[in-house]
């Protein structure tokens, strides 16, 4: 059902955890659907300097979260905003069709984290 | 991925390995005694004899007449045949059917179709937090238009046993046919149709170490019944189609084996189950689902707050353990188990369900292996879960 790469990320997820003092936080999904993803970012010179995630969800939810953190670490915020659900699924060698919508929310959570960062920093506080 | 240290099958409610004695009994009927039971020559008579003997064995365990035993293609077919067969035959008497909210899809989806396309009204009786139907609710739901009552004998997801005899008494007093889906119960519980007081009962061979692709519908003599499959006169015109002789032989052999050592087997299995339940419940924020005592001897089902069922299953699979879950992610519908929801378990917790069902080949070592690895799996997933961390922060 899952590709070897999905299973590899599921077993050894990258960048799990929290950033104590994050520059941006994004959350997507809800417990009723069975998937919640939370992404925290640290930004330096408009680049994602550090990223951590926590996920409640199925194998696809965990693997996509892990993959998205790996894809964008060190990337500029604009590059990270261009990452879509499809990018993540493709990077994992595909997802079962039924999982494409319900459990592939990691890119959305990432975008929210970036938007959160931009909101905080357009408000006048000094950039990091 | 490495090869797991051990292989432990804990999904006997899904299916079972065919018992070697069952395979042995079936084998001659493929290429040696392959006759059509409707043929008059020797080969045909031989096949007919095998079916007659099988029917006799099944009837004896059911406490039924031989002509009340109908061989079908599976448990789902038996359920469909019972429900449509009785509903359609009684169409002039009414269009109301009563069932429970914790049925297998073979029943509940049949109800949905009868409602949507055939104008039947369906009452879904509620259950308590253990998944038990209250017979008083049944008595209140009956109307003059009620033509069928169908209640599952033992639940496939949580193992809860329903008070069938009590409910069938109510049905009988109102002269309403009573069907029970005994697919999960057959092989471990009493299926004597007079003890249960039922008019129709479904069972399926592959749940008790028989082959897949064969079931039984018991239909009490005198029940009005419209066949769903028409053709030849097999099964006394109630289920047309050439009999699946080797599988019917397999079903009867498996049922005989299951009921030959029933009490010893149940005692052994339920001891393993209790060891499993006691061990699993030591995990924080875990809960047993289903009735604590009125449950199938082999069935243990749980929820583990803050995590999701499919993730548990994948981790167990990596360690060689086969199990199942009522999580939405393990179903095509993306809805969590209707059974758990009907029992009042919040949807977000229903996503975290795990069902472990034991069987004849399981040992205490198997149970201890699971108890050894499960807490680590749960902890690993919780460490990743934003819900768990939030909870800890609040504590």
Interface residues (C-beta under 8 A of the other chain):
Chain A: X2 X7 X10 X11 X13 X16 X18 X27 X31 X32 X33 X34 X35 X36 X37 X38 X54 X55 X56 X57 X58 X59 X60 X61 X62 X98 X99 X102 X103
Chain B: X1 X306 X307 X308 X309 X310 X311 X314 X318 X327 X328 X329 X332 X334 X336 X347 X348 X351 X383 X384 X385 X386 X387 X388 X389
